[in-house]
Amino acid sequence: MDAEKADYEISRMARLLDVSRSGYYDWVGRQAAGPSPAQQRRDALAVKIRRFHADSDQVYGSPRILADLREDGETVSAKTVAKLMRQHQIVGISPRAFTPVTTLAGPDPHPVPDLVKRRFDRGRLNAVWTSDITYLGTDQGWLYLCAVRDGCSRRVIGWAIADHLRTDLVEEALRMAITLRGTLPDRVVFHADRGTQYTSAQIAEAATELEVLRSMGRTGVCWDNAAAETFWSTLKTEFYDRHHWATKAEARRAVGAWIEERYNRTRRHSSIGMISPVRFEADQPWIDSQVFERSGSTTPLGVSQTVRLVFCSLPDCVSWEWLGRWRVVCAELACGLTWGCPTWSLLPSSAAWFPVLRCPSGAIVGGAAVRGG
């Protein structure tokens, strides 16, 4: 109508097209006024979405883009981000079928139990490390990558790439992890599948020397080592399947850079609060074991269990941030003060499940959980 208004009357065109004249003039007014505030807001969000998507190497879908937007100060819903990405045809990377097999079960003169039972995240660093081997194809032939990952932070703490599948590959990755972590307070569980490299006498000797506990899932049951398989899915989907390498040297450099720069330090992980593994580890409270005073049962607390907390030191303030997973109904300080706190929680800080508190100044104070009546 707007294009033909010089040749035909608006009223005649409105009648023939079965629309109202007022509707046409409303549209003309909106066009003259320019984009509405809502449309301007959507356009601005679309620009940011494109930028964050490009920064992720065109990998992120709407959940991680949403985390980027909120960290950037935007208040926006998940549905809005997903809708804008669909409208602008911005898509993340999705997994595809994985076919080659690198796990070949081998005899083990000393059977190794499954110490993990699919509980890869124990709520603390250096409790469980998972490991596996995958392949990397180049024009010069195959490479093999072994990775060791922390089950709590999801950080790849050890890795090795070679053109063979000998046990040296696994030992090199494990020793790299030990070197990165340094002295460990407890014996870490080193969990893998039952491939010949992990059941070998060489790895058994290395584990004994490095004071790590070996653990293995069942043969042919990928879920028993699901944490390692998840990392391979991410590597192949977001990086490996999108690139081609002419030489083995080029592949080594590219994969190493992706692990250290993208995966460990930049990529957002949904399982740890949409932050990177390195940032997650930096945010963990380092707790001095001398703070604790054991005075009761160390049985893990149930969700609805009534407990009493006895702290071995007087806090320097009265306002506390409670961290963790379990609900408590009372907190009793050594000085005799008692606070009712039906919605406060505890943080499991070790295998004994001691409660931990953080005060506004950042200091960490802990106590022993005692069954209450």
Secondary structure, 3 states (H helix, E strand, C coil): CCCCCCCCCHHHHHHHHCCCHHHHHHHHHHHHHCCCHHHHHHHHHHHHHHHHHHHCCCCCCHHHHHHHHHHCCCCCCHHHHHHHHHHCCCCCCCCCCCCCCCCCECCCCCCCCCCCCCCCCCCCCCCEEEEEEEEEEECCEEEEEEEEEECCCCCEEEEEEECCCCHHHHHHHHHHHHHHHCCCCCCCEEEECCECCCCCHHHHHHHHHHCCEEEECCCCCHHHHHHHHHHHHHHHHHCHHHCCCCCHHHHHHHHHHHHHHHHCCCCCEHHHCCECHHHHHHHCCCCCHHHCCCCCCCCCCCCCCCEEEEECCCCCCCCCEECCCEECCEEECCCCCEEECCCCEECCCCCCCCCEEECCCCCEEEEEEEECC
